[in-house]
Amino acid sequence: MIAFNKYGETPLEDISGLKLKLTTRSELDDAESLNIHQAYLAYTLDQKKLKKLTFDLPAFQKIHKKMFGEVWSWAGELRTIGTSIGVEATQIRNKLYQLCDDLKYWEKDWDYQDTATKLHHTLVFIHPFLNGNGRWSRLITELWLLKTGKELPFWGMHQVDLTTDELRKNYIMALQEADKKNYIPLKIFMFQ
């Protein structure tokens, strides 16, 4: 049984679908990190792949599967059950379709940092997968920024005097503020 969930993380109460024989949280973190790193390289090193990338439901699912498919059998599949955060499972598709339409508008009329902040928050808020939503939404946001030729976010790394746990708490608090429609803390966390 894998235990110990990090602050603000979706609890791992159900590890069905785990493809690897792992016994500790550290082993799971390492396996997921390797898989995510491979996905990141696949999308960021291939300019043709990045140029062809669309920001729609099939691409969102494909990226999640690429990020977690070596570890979880359900990678890339939209969740069908409720979670502690996120929209109702029956609303996931509609909310993602709406986001894709909104993104087209934001790209034309908004500053890229505002667009990236809203994109990231909305993806996390929808929470379409059983797990990995924060990491997935950060990669989607970075891919959108790379494709549009914009500056990548720092994700709080400018706060060098903070521990990883403190950074994570700041990130979660910024997301919670964005839930209340105050996007400034998240934008600052991401870009300043």
C-alpha positions as a Markdown table, in Angstrom:
| # | Residue | x | y | z |
|---|---|---|---|---|
| 1 | Met | 0.0 | 0.0 | 0.0 |
| 2 | Ile | 1.4 | 3.4 | -1.0 |
| 3 | Ala | 0.7 | 6.0 | 1.6 |
| 4 | Phe | 1.6 | 9.6 | 2.5 |
| 5 | Asn | 0.1 | 12.3 | 0.4 |
| 6 | Lys | 1.6 | 15.7 | -0.1 |
| 7 | Tyr | -0.2 | 18.8 | 1.0 |
| 8 | Gly | -2.9 | 19.7 | -1.5 |
| 9 | Glu | -2.5 | 16.5 | -3.5 |
| 10 | Thr | -5.3 | 14.2 | -4.6 |
| 11 | Pro | -5.2 | 11.4 | -2.1 |
| 12 | Leu | -4.1 | 8.0 | -3.4 |
| 13 | Glu | -6.8 | 5.9 | -1.8 |
| 14 | Asp | -7.1 | 3.7 | -4.8 |
| 15 | Ile | -4.0 | 2.4 | -6.5 |
| 16 | Ser | -5.9 | 0.1 | -8.9 |
| 17 | Gly | -4.5 | 0.6 | -12.3 |
| 18 | Leu | -1.0 | 0.9 | -11.1 |
| 19 | Lys | 1.1 | -0.9 | -13.8 |
| 20 | Leu | 4.3 | -1.2 | -11.7 |
| 21 | Lys | 5.1 | -3.1 | -8.5 |
| 22 | Leu | 5.8 | -0.2 | -6.2 |
| 23 | Thr | 5.7 | -0.2 | -2.4 |
| 24 | Thr | 6.6 | 3.4 | -1.4 |
| 25 | Arg | 5.5 | 6.9 | -2.3 |
| 26 | Ser | 9.1 | 7.6 | -3.3 |
| 27 | Glu | 9.1 | 4.8 | -5.8 |
| 28 | Leu | 5.8 | 6.1 | -7.3 |
| 29 | Asp | 7.2 | 9.7 | -7.4 |
| 30 | Asp | 10.3 | 8.5 | -9.2 |
| 31 | Ala | 8.3 | 6.4 | -11.8 |
| 32 | Glu | 5.9 | 9.2 | -12.5 |
| 33 | Ser | 8.8 | 11.8 | -12.7 |
| 34 | Leu | 10.6 | 9.7 | -15.3 |
| 35 | Asn | 7.4 | 9.2 | -17.4 |
| 36 | Ile | 6.6 | 13.0 | -17.2 |
| 37 | His | 10.2 | 13.9 | -18.2 |
| 38 | Gln | 9.9 | 11.6 | -21.2 |
| 39 | Ala | 6.6 | 13.3 | -22.2 |
| 40 | Tyr | 8.1 | 16.8 | -21.7 |
| 41 | Leu | 11.0 | 16.0 | -24.0 |
| 42 | Ala | 8.7 | 14.4 | -26.6 |
| 43 | Tyr | 6.7 | 17.6 | -26.9 |
| 44 | Thr | 9.3 | 20.2 | -26.4 |
| 45 | Leu | 12.3 | 18.9 | -28.4 |
| 46 | Asp | 10.3 | 18.1 | -31.6 |
| 47 | Gln | 9.4 | 21.5 | -33.1 |
| 48 | Lys | 7.2 | 19.8 | -35.7 |
| 49 | Lys | 5.2 | 18.1 | -33.0 |
| 50 | Leu | 4.9 | 21.3 | -31.1 |
| 51 | Lys | 3.8 | 23.3 | -34.1 |
| 52 | Lys | 1.1 | 20.7 | -34.9 |
| 53 | Leu | -0.1 | 20.5 | -31.3 |
| 54 | Thr | -3.8 | 21.5 | -30.9 |
| 55 | Phe | -5.3 | 22.5 | -27.6 |
| 56 | Asp | -8.4 | 20.3 | -27.6 |
| 57 | Leu | -9.8 | 17.3 | -25.8 |
| 58 | Pro | -8.1 | 14.6 | -27.8 |
| 59 | Ala | -4.7 | 16.4 | -27.4 |
| 60 | Phe | -5.3 | 16.9 | -23.6 |
| 61 | Gln | -6.0 | 13.2 | -23.2 |
| 62 | Lys | -3.0 | 12.1 | -25.3 |
| 63 | Ile | -0.6 | 14.3 | -23.3 |
| 64 | His | -1.9 | 13.0 | -20.0 |
| 65 | Lys | -1.5 | 9.4 | -21.3 |
| 66 | Lys | 2.1 | 10.2 | -22.5 |
| 67 | Met | 2.8 | 11.7 | -19.0 |
| 68 | Phe | 1.4 | 8.8 | -16.9 |
| 69 | Gly | 0.8 | 5.9 | -19.3 |
| 70 | Glu | 3.9 | 3.9 | -18.2 |
| 71 | Val | 2.7 | 4.0 | -14.6 |
| 72 | Trp | -1.1 | 4.0 | -14.6 |
| 73 | Ser | -3.5 | 2.0 | -16.9 |
| 74 | Trp | -6.1 | 4.8 | -16.7 |
| 75 | Ala | -3.8 | 7.5 | -17.9 |
| 76 | Gly | -5.5 | 9.7 | -20.5 |
| 77 | Glu | -9.0 | 8.6 | -19.6 |
| 78 | Leu | -11.4 | 11.2 | -18.2 |
| 79 | Arg | -12.5 | 10.3 | -14.7 |
| 80 | Thr | -16.0 | 9.0 | -14.2 |
| 81 | Ile | -16.1 | 9.4 | -10.4 |
| 82 | Gly | -16.1 | 12.4 | -8.1 |
| 83 | Thr | -13.0 | 13.7 | -6.5 |
| 84 | Ser | -12.3 | 16.1 | -3.6 |
| 85 | Ile | -11.9 | 18.9 | -6.1 |
| 86 | Gly | -13.0 | 19.5 | -9.7 |
| 87 | Val | -16.2 | 19.6 | -11.5 |
| 88 | Glu | -18.7 | 16.8 | -11.6 |
| 89 | Ala | -17.5 | 13.9 | -13.7 |
| 90 | Thr | -20.5 | 14.3 | -16.0 |
| 91 | Gln | -19.4 | 17.9 | -16.8 |
| 92 | Ile | -15.8 | 17.3 | -17.6 |
| 93 | Arg | -16.2 | 17.1 | -21.4 |
| 94 | Asn | -18.4 | 20.1 | -21.6 |
| 95 | Lys | -16.1 | 22.2 | -19.4 |
| 96 | Leu | -13.0 | 21.2 | -21.5 |
| 97 | Tyr | -14.8 | 22.0 | -24.8 |
| 98 | Gln | -15.8 | 25.4 | -23.3 |
| 99 | Leu | -12.2 | 26.0 | -22.2 |
| 100 | Cys | -11.0 | 25.3 | -25.7 |
| 101 | Asp | -13.4 | 27.9 | -27.1 |
| 102 | Asp | -12.4 | 30.4 | -24.4 |
| 103 | Leu | -8.7 | 29.9 | -25.1 |
| 104 | Lys | -9.3 | 31.0 | -28.7 |
| 105 | Tyr | -10.8 | 34.2 | -27.5 |
| 106 | Trp | -8.2 | 34.8 | -24.7 |
| 107 | Glu | -5.3 | 34.3 | -27.2 |
| 108 | Lys | -6.7 | 37.2 | -29.3 |
| 109 | Asp | -7.7 | 39.7 | -26.7 |
| 110 | Trp | -5.7 | 39.0 | -23.5 |
| 111 | Asp | -2.1 | 39.4 | -22.4 |
| 112 | Tyr | -0.3 | 36.1 | -22.7 |
| 113 | Gln | 0.4 | 35.9 | -19.0 |
| 114 | Asp | -3.3 | 36.4 | -18.2 |
| 115 | Thr | -4.2 | 33.8 | -20.7 |
| 116 | Ala | -1.6 | 31.3 | -19.4 |
| 117 | Thr | -2.8 | 31.9 | -15.8 |
| 118 | Lys | -6.5 | 31.4 | -16.7 |
| 119 | Leu | -5.7 | 28.4 | -18.8 |
| 120 | His | -3.7 | 26.7 | -16.0 |
| 121 | His | -6.3 | 27.5 | -13.3 |
| 122 | Thr | -9.2 | 26.3 | -15.4 |
| 123 | Leu | -7.5 | 23.0 | -16.2 |
| 124 | Val | -6.8 | 22.4 | -12.5 |
| 125 | Phe | -10.3 | 23.5 | -11.6 |
| 126 | Ile | -11.9 | 21.0 | -14.0 |
| 127 | His | -9.6 | 18.3 | -12.7 |
| 128 | Pro | -10.4 | 15.9 | -15.6 |
| 129 | Phe | -8.3 | 12.9 | -14.5 |
| 130 | Leu | -8.0 | 10.7 | -11.4 |
| 131 | Asn | -4.6 | 12.0 | -10.6 |
| 132 | Gly | -1.8 | 14.1 | -12.1 |
| 133 | Asn | -4.0 | 17.1 | -12.9 |
| 134 | Gly | -1.6 | 19.8 | -11.6 |
| 135 | Arg | 1.4 | 18.4 | -13.3 |
| 136 | Trp | -0.6 | 17.8 | -16.5 |
| 137 | Ser | -2.0 | 21.3 | -16.5 |
| 138 | Arg | 1.4 | 22.9 | -15.9 |
| 139 | Leu | 2.7 | 21.0 | -19.0 |
| 140 | Ile | -0.3 | 22.0 | -21.1 |
| 141 | Thr | 0.3 | 25.6 | -20.0 |
| 142 | Glu | 4.0 | 25.4 | -20.9 |
| 143 | Leu | 3.3 | 23.8 | -24.2 |
| 144 | Trp | 0.8 | 26.6 | -25.1 |
| 145 | Leu | 3.4 | 29.2 | -24.1 |
| 146 | Leu | 6.1 | 27.5 | -26.2 |
| 147 | Lys | 3.9 | 27.2 | -29.2 |
| 148 | Thr | 3.0 | 30.9 | -29.0 |
| 149 | Gly | 6.7 | 31.8 | -28.5 |
| 150 | Lys | 6.1 | 33.3 | -25.0 |
| 151 | Glu | 8.1 | 33.3 | -21.8 |
| 152 | Leu | 7.7 | 30.2 | -19.7 |
| 153 | Pro | 6.5 | 30.5 | -16.1 |
| 154 | Phe | 8.8 | 30.2 | -13.1 |
| 155 | Trp | 6.2 | 28.2 | -11.1 |
| 156 | Gly | 7.4 | 30.0 | -7.9 |
| 157 | Met | 11.0 | 29.1 | -8.4 |
| 158 | His | 11.9 | 32.8 | -8.0 |
| 159 | Gln | 11.2 | 32.3 | -4.3 |
| 160 | Val | 14.5 | 30.6 | -3.7 |
| 161 | Asp | 14.4 | 31.0 | 0.1 |
| 162 | Leu | 11.4 | 28.7 | 0.4 |
| 163 | Thr | 11.3 | 24.9 | 0.8 |
| 164 | Thr | 9.5 | 22.7 | -1.7 |
| 165 | Asp | 6.7 | 22.2 | 0.8 |
| 166 | Glu | 6.4 | 26.0 | 1.3 |
| 167 | Leu | 6.3 | 26.5 | -2.5 |
| 168 | Arg | 3.6 | 23.9 | -2.8 |
| 169 | Lys | 1.5 | 25.6 | -0.2 |
| 170 | Asn | 1.9 | 29.0 | -1.9 |
| 171 | Tyr | 0.9 | 27.3 | -5.2 |
| 172 | Ile | -2.2 | 25.8 | -3.6 |
| 173 | Met | -3.2 | 29.0 | -2.0 |
| 174 | Ala | -2.8 | 30.9 | -5.3 |
| 175 | Leu | -5.0 | 28.3 | -7.0 |
| 176 | Gln | -7.6 | 28.7 | -4.2 |
| 177 | Glu | -7.6 | 32.5 | -4.7 |
| 178 | Ala | -8.1 | 31.9 | -8.4 |
| 179 | Asp | -11.1 | 29.7 | -7.5 |
| 180 | Lys | -12.5 | 33.0 | -6.0 |
| 181 | Lys | -11.8 | 34.8 | -9.3 |
| 182 | Asn | -8.7 | 36.5 | -7.9 |
| 183 | Tyr | -6.0 | 35.5 | -10.4 |
| 184 | Ile | -3.3 | 37.9 | -9.3 |
| 185 | Pro | -1.6 | 35.6 | -6.8 |
| 186 | Leu | -1.4 | 32.8 | -9.3 |
| 187 | Lys | -0.1 | 35.1 | -12.0 |
| 188 | Ile | 2.6 | 36.3 | -9.6 |
| 189 | Phe | 3.5 | 32.8 | -8.6 |
| 190 | Met | 3.8 | 31.8 | -12.2 |
| 191 | Phe | 5.6 | 34.8 | -13.8 |
| 192 | Gln | 7.1 | 37.1 | -11.2 |
